[in-house]
Amino acid sequence: MSLWEAVRLALRRLRTNRLRTALTALGVIIGVAALVALIAVGQGTQARLTSRISSLGTNLLSVQAGAVISGGVRGAAGSATTLSRDDAAALAALPGVAAVAPEMPVSNVLVVSGRNNTTTQLVGTTQDEAHVRNYETQAGAFLTEHEVRAGLRVAVLGPATVADLNTTPTAIIGHSVTINGIPFQVIGVTQPKGGSGAADDVVFTPVTAVQSRFTGSRTLRAIGVSVQDPSQLGAVSAQVSEVLRQRHRLPASAPDDFTLASQNQLLAVAADQAAILRNFLIGIAAIALLVGGIGIANTMLVSVRERVREIGTRKAIGARRRDVGRQFLVEAVIVTLGGALVGVLLGVLATGPVGRAVTVTAYPSLGAIGLAFGSALVVGVVAGYWPARQAASLNPVEALRHE
């Protein structure tokens, strides 16, 4: 019996049991749809992380207060106070450094504008933050040196913060908002960095104002360093480390009390995290597809038991073991590929809503679709192999006696 004849007979057989066929394919449909949609979400998440970090520039060094200890946990994470504005001034004097931005973030501040309010992150910094972190304004202007030196109560808002206050960038310029009850005049709104991440949901004020009105200390949590030549990141990084160790009077045997990372290192970490997430999502979808394969195998085994006399009759009139086995294997593969086709269509349709639900831009890729079809084909062959072998090995005499 030719392969085409086996396909024709399999389709006719599956059409006579349409409900069973649909229910058998349902597991594959769910697994393939999940695989396509979740891979797209994983890739979208990786692209968003990479875009956000890359948008800060390729010439950035980030100095965080606190040392990294065994296991990768920063000592006193979130509250380390080993950096100061004097450290930032010393780093700004290094050769090869284009700009330095001291940063003192304050989490979960309440910003109120009229009857609207939102909770966001406040970052005390200087006029150089715009250069170091690649911020541009769409309305108004960024901080100035005079405003920083004088510790004026002025603020630059991120676009997401402006949206949360139910206003527009141009409308809020010149108006007053309160930050934890302290009034600040809005002087600028930054351009979107993309997505709905922390880079857009933020308020910038002079670091002097934050230290005098919110923290009461001259310490910093971070210093951003912009390097003139990206190819000199390694050399400048070594200078930054040496200067900070000298300023902090650390013995040669003592570990750093700060954490220094380049943009490439941050990108590598983001890629690793995204890969872990993507593999986890693929694992979930693979389990769903495996369950679908088990359902197909179970249905085909039941079908073999129901068709024992049919198998015996075919063998008695000359059908070979190979023909019988091929018949059942083809049925399993057709059910699987049919389910895979429907699953791909559902997965493509679900990608947009799922991406919006987790706030990432997700698009189904040809690679994900190919992986889904390939995985489904493997599942179909594996799920149909044992039932096909069992059917092929039936003794025709015993099969004809079966009631």
ZALOPA-252114 format. One line per 8 residues: number of its first residue (from 1); their letters; for each residue x, y, z of C-alpha. Coordinates in steps of 0.5 Angstrom, whole numbers, plus 500, padded with zeros to 3 digits. Example, Ala and Ser with C-alpha at 12.3 -4.5 7.8 and 13.67 -1.06 7.14 Angstrom:
2
1) AS) 525 491 516 ~ 527 498 514
***
This chain:
403
1) MSLWEAVR) 500 500 500 ~ 503 507 498 ~ 504 513 503 ~ 498 516 499 ~ 493 511 500 ~ 495 510 507 ~ 494 518 508 ~ 487 517 504
9) LALRRLRT) 485 512 508 ~ 487 515 515 ~ 483 521 513 ~ 477 517 511 ~ 477 514 518 ~ 478 520 522 ~ 472 523 519 ~ 468 518 521
17) NRLRTALT) 470 520 528 ~ 470 527 528 ~ 469 529 535 ~ 474 524 538 ~ 479 527 533 ~ 478 534 535 ~ 478 532 542 ~ 485 528 541
25) ALGVIIGV) 488 534 537 ~ 486 539 543 ~ 492 537 547 ~ 496 539 541 ~ 493 545 539 ~ 494 548 546 ~ 501 546 547 ~ 503 549 540
33) AALVALIA) 499 555 541 ~ 502 556 548 ~ 509 554 545 ~ 508 560 539 ~ 505 565 544 ~ 510 564 550 ~ 516 564 545 ~ 514 571 542
41) VGQGTQAR) 513 573 549 ~ 520 571 551 ~ 523 574 545 ~ 519 581 546 ~ 522 581 553 ~ 529 580 551 ~ 528 585 546 ~ 525 590 551
49) LTSRISSL) 531 589 556 ~ 536 590 551 ~ 533 596 548 ~ 532 599 555 ~ 539 598 557 ~ 542 600 550 ~ 538 606 550 ~ 543 609 555
57) GTNLLSVQ) 549 608 551 ~ 554 604 549 ~ 559 608 553 ~ 557 608 560 ~ 560 605 566 ~ 555 604 572 ~ 558 605 579 ~ 553 602 585
65) AGAVISGG) 554 603 592 ~ 556 597 596 ~ 560 591 594 ~ 558 584 591 ~ 559 578 596 ~ 559 571 594 ~ 552 569 591 ~ 552 576 587
73) VRGAAGSA) 548 579 592 ~ 550 586 594 ~ 552 588 601 ~ 547 592 604 ~ 543 592 597 ~ 538 598 597 ~ 541 602 603 ~ 549 602 602
81) TTLSRDDA) 552 609 603 ~ 559 608 600 ~ 559 613 595 ~ 559 621 595 ~ 558 627 591 ~ 566 628 592 ~ 567 621 589 ~ 563 623 583
89) AALAALPG) 567 630 582 ~ 574 626 583 ~ 571 621 577 ~ 569 627 573 ~ 577 629 573 ~ 579 623 570 ~ 582 623 563 ~ 577 619 558
97) VAAVAPEM) 571 621 562 ~ 566 625 558 ~ 561 626 564 ~ 559 624 571 ~ 552 624 574 ~ 551 623 581 ~ 545 619 583 ~ 541 619 589
105) PVSNVLVV) 534 615 588 ~ 528 615 593 ~ 523 609 591 ~ 516 610 592 ~ 515 617 593 ~ 508 620 592 ~ 507 626 586 ~ 501 630 587
113) SGRNNTTT) 498 634 581 ~ 491 638 583 ~ 487 632 584 ~ 491 627 581 ~ 497 623 584 ~ 502 617 582 ~ 507 613 586 ~ 514 613 582
121) QLVGTTQD) 521 614 583 ~ 525 620 585 ~ 532 621 582 ~ 536 626 585 ~ 542 628 580 ~ 545 633 576 ~ 545 637 569 ~ 550 631 567
129) EAHVRNYE) 544 626 567 ~ 541 628 561 ~ 548 626 557 ~ 550 620 561 ~ 543 617 561 ~ 542 619 554 ~ 535 623 556 ~ 532 628 551
137) TQAGAFLT) 526 633 553 ~ 520 633 549 ~ 518 639 553 ~ 521 644 557 ~ 528 643 559 ~ 533 639 563 ~ 536 641 570 ~ 541 646 570
145) EHEVRAGL) 548 647 573 ~ 545 653 577 ~ 539 649 579 ~ 543 644 582 ~ 548 648 586 ~ 542 652 589 ~ 538 646 591 ~ 532 649 587
153) RVAVLGPA) 525 645 588 ~ 525 644 580 ~ 523 637 577 ~ 523 634 570 ~ 518 628 569 ~ 518 622 565 ~ 513 621 560 ~ 509 615 564
161) TVADLNTT) 509 619 570 ~ 506 625 566 ~ 501 620 563 ~ 499 617 570 ~ 498 625 573 ~ 492 625 567 ~ 496 631 564 ~ 500 632 558
169) PTAIIGHS) 508 634 557 ~ 506 641 555 ~ 500 643 560 ~ 504 641 566 ~ 510 645 564 ~ 511 651 569 ~ 506 648 574 ~ 507 646 581
177) VTINGIPF) 507 638 584 ~ 508 636 591 ~ 513 630 592 ~ 512 627 599 ~ 508 634 600 ~ 514 638 598 ~ 512 643 592 ~ 517 643 586
185) QVIGVTQP) 516 646 580 ~ 516 642 573 ~ 521 645 568 ~ 521 639 563 ~ 518 632 561 ~ 523 627 558 ~ 522 624 551 ~ 520 616 552
193) KGGSGAAD) 525 611 552 ~ 520 606 550 ~ 515 601 553 ~ 513 603 560 ~ 519 601 564 ~ 523 605 570 ~ 526 610 565 ~ 520 613 563
201) DVVFTPVT) 516 613 570 ~ 521 617 574 ~ 522 624 577 ~ 529 628 576 ~ 530 633 581 ~ 537 636 583 ~ 541 632 588 ~ 542 637 593
209) AVQSRFTG) 535 638 593 ~ 534 631 595 ~ 539 630 600 ~ 537 636 604 ~ 530 635 603 ~ 529 627 603 ~ 535 624 605 ~ 539 629 610
217) SRTLRAIG) 546 626 607 ~ 551 627 602 ~ 551 620 600 ~ 549 617 594 ~ 547 610 591 ~ 550 610 584 ~ 554 614 580 ~ 554 614 572
225) VSVQDPSQ) 560 615 568 ~ 560 617 561 ~ 566 615 557 ~ 569 619 551 ~ 571 613 547 ~ 567 606 548 ~ 573 602 546 ~ 577 605 552
233) LGAVSAQV) 571 603 557 ~ 576 597 560 ~ 582 602 561 ~ 577 608 564 ~ 574 602 569 ~ 580 600 572 ~ 582 608 573 ~ 575 609 576
241) SEVLRQRH) 576 603 581 ~ 583 605 583 ~ 581 612 585 ~ 575 610 589 ~ 579 605 593 ~ 584 610 594 ~ 579 615 596 ~ 575 610 601
249) RLPASAPD) 582 608 604 ~ 581 600 602 ~ 587 596 604 ~ 590 592 598 ~ 587 585 601 ~ 580 588 602 ~ 574 587 597 ~ 571 593 593
257) DFTLASQN) 566 597 597 ~ 562 599 591 ~ 560 595 584 ~ 562 597 578 ~ 559 595 571 ~ 560 597 564 ~ 554 597 559 ~ 556 590 556
265) QLLAVAAD) 556 587 562 ~ 549 589 564 ~ 547 587 557 ~ 550 580 558 ~ 546 580 565 ~ 540 582 561 ~ 541 577 556 ~ 542 571 561
273) QAAILRNF) 536 573 565 ~ 531 573 558 ~ 534 567 556 ~ 532 563 563 ~ 525 566 562 ~ 525 564 555 ~ 527 557 557 ~ 522 557 563
281) LIGIAAIA) 516 559 558 ~ 518 554 553 ~ 519 548 558 ~ 511 550 560 ~ 509 550 553 ~ 513 543 552 ~ 509 540 558 ~ 503 542 555
289) LLVGGIGI) 505 539 548 ~ 507 532 551 ~ 501 532 555 ~ 497 532 548 ~ 502 527 545 ~ 500 522 551 ~ 493 523 549 ~ 494 522 542
297) ANTMLVSV) 498 515 544 ~ 492 513 549 ~ 487 514 543 ~ 491 510 538 ~ 491 505 543 ~ 484 505 544 ~ 483 505 536 ~ 487 499 536
305) RERVREIG) 483 495 541 ~ 477 497 537 ~ 479 495 530 ~ 482 488 532 ~ 478 485 527 ~ 479 490 521 ~ 486 489 522 ~ 486 481 522
313) TRKAIGAR) 481 482 516 ~ 486 486 512 ~ 492 481 514 ~ 488 475 512 ~ 487 478 505 ~ 494 480 504 ~ 496 487 508 ~ 503 487 510
321) RRDVGRQF) 505 488 517 ~ 509 495 514 ~ 502 497 511 ~ 498 496 518 ~ 503 500 522 ~ 504 505 517 ~ 496 506 517 ~ 496 507 524
329) LVEAVIVT) 502 512 524 ~ 500 516 519 ~ 493 517 523 ~ 497 519 529 ~ 501 524 525 ~ 495 527 521 ~ 492 528 528 ~ 498 532 530
337) LGGALVGV) 500 536 524 ~ 492 538 524 ~ 492 540 531 ~ 499 544 530 ~ 496 548 524 ~ 490 550 528 ~ 495 551 534 ~ 500 556 530
345) LLGVLATG) 494 560 528 ~ 491 561 535 ~ 498 562 538 ~ 499 568 533 ~ 492 571 534 ~ 494 570 542 ~ 501 573 541 ~ 498 580 541
353) PVGRAVTV) 493 580 547 ~ 498 576 551 ~ 504 581 550 ~ 500 587 552 ~ 498 583 558 ~ 505 583 560 ~ 507 590 557 ~ 512 587 552
361) TAYPSLGA) 511 588 544 ~ 511 581 542 ~ 511 578 535 ~ 511 571 533 ~ 517 569 529 ~ 518 564 523 ~ 523 560 528 ~ 518 559 533
369) IGLAFGSA) 513 557 528 ~ 518 552 525 ~ 520 549 532 ~ 512 548 534 ~ 511 544 527 ~ 517 540 528 ~ 516 539 536 ~ 509 537 534
377) LVVGVVAG) 511 532 528 ~ 516 529 533 ~ 510 528 538 ~ 506 525 533 ~ 511 520 531 ~ 513 518 538 ~ 506 518 540 ~ 504 513 534
385) YWPARQAA) 509 509 534 ~ 507 504 539 ~ 500 503 537 ~ 502 502 530 ~ 507 497 532 ~ 502 494 537 ~ 497 493 531 ~ 502 491 526
393) SLNPVEAL) 504 485 531 ~ 497 482 531 ~ 496 475 529 ~ 491 475 524 ~ 488 468 526 ~ 487 471 533 ~ 485 478 531 ~ 479 474 527
401) RHE) 477 471 533 ~ 476 477 537 ~ 469 479 539
***
